Amino acid sequence: MNKYNPFIAGNIEIRLTRNQEELKETMHLRYQELLLSYNENNKNNEKLFQDQYDEQADHLVAVDLSSNKIIGTYRLIRKAQLKVGQTFSSEDEFDISKIKDENILEISRAVVKKEYRTGAIIILLWKGLMNYAYKNKIKYIFGTASFYGTNPLSYSHALSYIFYNHLSPEQLRAKAKNECSYPINILPLDQVNINLAKKQLPALVKGYINIGATFGEDAYIDRYFNSIDLLVLAETEKINSKYINRFVK
């Protein structure tokens, strides 16, 4: 059974979904603010972004108490929640065999409603995520972090910067599945413009770097979703909680 302590910061509550109605609201938020934002052709009649993992997973949400609406979410799935023989969704794209034997937590479907994207909500969700990880004795948190589009050359400075500065340790490092993999050391080290790299980094990826996360050695090009994905990894005991607590009162 999962363990989690909800909390309130201002008028935002961070907790897990409580029922099927809230799960459906979460999947609709992901559809509107995540799936269609990457590829508007991925419409469906249900107007939900869902898959076979949603009923097994826990769903961390940020709720605006002034409207009682879900305005941000992360999907969380522990190894114990997988069915016999089932793999994590990230394994469709990456080989995570180096960490698979540990007590690991996959995070996915991270999204915050557009009008709330000041950075505050994602920080609160990270605090909730850390709470969940500590309570469930998680050693490693992992998932995919995405860049918009399918042309890695558009992010040559950012991807190269990650390669030279923020790769996971070799003994933990993930590799993308060959058929859609793309090297991220696009530029030589001496040609990487740090300022340009930081401008090219998506806000969520910047945040992962700030909390001490590291990345796999190459990218996976997801043409259906319209994204360039990296495997992101954080060791729970090494997450920079001071960075998160700076923003949480």
N, C-alpha and C positions, 0 to 999 in steps of 0.2 A: 504494500500500500504506500502511496506517495505521502511525503511529509512536507508541509508548507505552512508558514505563518503569514497571513495577510497583513497589510499595513496601509495606513492612509497618510498622504502627504498633501496638505492643502485640501483641495476638493477632488483629489485623485486617489482612488483605491486600487491597490495592486493585489490581485488574488487569482485563484483558478476559477474557470467556468464552473457553474453549479448545476446546469441542466442542459437538455437538448436545445432548448430555445436560445440559450446563450451561445452554445456551440454554433448553431446556425447563424446567429448574428456575427460571430467571429469569422465564419467562412464567407459571409457576404462582404464583410469589411475587406478581407483578403482579396476577394474577387474584384471589388471596385478600386481598391487603392494599391494593389500589388500586381495581380495577373494582368489586368487591362492596361495598367500603366507601362508595363514592359512590352506588351503586344496586344493591341486593341482587336486583333483578329481572333483572339481566344475567347470569344463570347460563348455563353451557353444559356439555355432556357431557364435553368434553375437560378442563375446569377449567384452561384456559389463556387468557391475555389476549394475543392475537396478531393481527397483520395482515400485509399484503404487504411491509412495510418490514423486518420482523425478520430475514429472511435476508440483506438487503443491509447492514444496519447493524452497527456495533460495539456491544458491550454492556459497559459499565463496571460492575463488581460489587465489592461488599464481601464478603469471605469470612471467617467466624469460623473461625480455624484450630483452635480447640479442638474443633469439631464438623465442620469442613470443609463447612459449609452456607453458601449464599449468603443474606445477610441485608439487602442493599441493592443498588440498581441505578439506572443511567441508561442510556437508549438514545441512541446518538450516530450521526448520519448526516451525512456531508459531501456537498457538491455532486457530487464525483467518484463517489460511490457510487450516485447516482440513474441510472436508465435513461434513454435518450434520450426526451425529451418528458415525463418524469415530474416531478411537483412534490413539494415537501416536504409532509408530513402537516399541518403548521400552515397551509398554504395552503388547506386546506378551510375554514378559519375566517377567515384574515387575509390582507390584501394586503401582501406583503413586497417589493414591486417596488423599493422604494428601496434595499434592500441586496442584492438578488438577484445583481447583477453582481460582488459582492465574494467573497472566499474565506470562506464562512460555514459554520457548524456548527449543526445543529438538535439540541437536547436534548429528550428526552421520556421518559415513563413513569418518572418519578422516584418511588421508593418505598423505604422502610426498614421492615423487619419491626417490628411494634408494640412488642415487648419491648425493642427496641434504640433507640427514639426518644427519646434524650436530647439529640440535636443533634450528638453526636460523630461519628456515622457519616456524616451528610450533609456535615459539614465535611471529612471524609476523602475523600468522593466528589468534593467540589468541588476539592480539591487534585489529585486524579487527573484531573479534567476540565480543569483549567488545564494540567497536564502534557501531556495529549493535544492541547489547543488550540495550545500553544506548539510542540510537536514537529511538528504538521501545518500550522504557519504560518497559523492561523485568525485572521481579523481580527474577525469578529463571531460571538458565540454567541447563539442565540435559541431560543425555544420558548414554550409556553403555561404560565401559572401559574393555578391554579384555586382558586376559592372554592366551598365545598359548597352545593349547592342551586341553584335557578333564580330566586330573588327578589333582585335587586340592592338593593332597599330595605333588606334585612336588613343590608347592609354599606355603608349610605349614607355613614357617616363615613370608613370605610377607603378606599372607592373615590374619594371626593372628595379625601381627603388625597393619594392617589396622583396624581390629576389636577393638583392645584395644586403638587405638590412633586417628582414623579418621572417626568414624561413624557419620552420620548425626544426628542432634538433634532428639530426639524421636518423636516430633510432626511433623517432616518432613520426617522421615525415611521410605524408600521403602523396600518392601519384595519381594523376588523372587516367581514366581508361583510354587506351591508345587511340581508338577510332575517332575521338573528338578532342584529343589533347593538343595543347599549344604551349610551347616554351614561353616563359615570362621574362627570361633574360634577353629581352629584345635588343637592348642597347648595351654597349660596353660600359663598365662602371664609370669611366671618366667622361662619358657623354650624358650621364643622367643629370638633369636639371632639377634640383631638389624643390625649388619653388613651383615649377611647372608640375612636378610629380604630385605635390600636395594639392594643387588645384584640380588635378585629374582624379584624385581619390574620392570615391563616394563617401558621404558623411558617415555611413555605417561602418565602412572599412576603416576610416580614420579613428572612429570610436574603438573598434577592436584593437587597433594598434595602441591606442592610449591606455587600454586596460591590460596590455601586455600579451595579447594573443599573437600567435605566429601562423604561418601559412604553408601550404603544400608547395611542391617544387614546380608545378605547372598548372595551366588553366584548362578548364573543360568548356568547350563552346556548345552552349545549349541553344540550338536554332529554333526549337519549338517555343521556348520561353522568351527567346531573344535576349540572351544574357551571356556574359563571360563569367564563369564561376571559379572561385578559389576555395579550397578546403581550409577553413579557419579552425584553429585549435587553441584551447586555453587550459592550462593546468590550474585546477581550482585553487590550490594553495598558493599560487603565484599571481593570481589576478590582482591588479592594482586597485584595491578597495578604497584607498585614499583618494584616487581620482574620482570614483563614483560618489564617495561621501562628501566631496566638495560641493556637489550639486544637490544633495538630499538633506533637507533640514527636518 
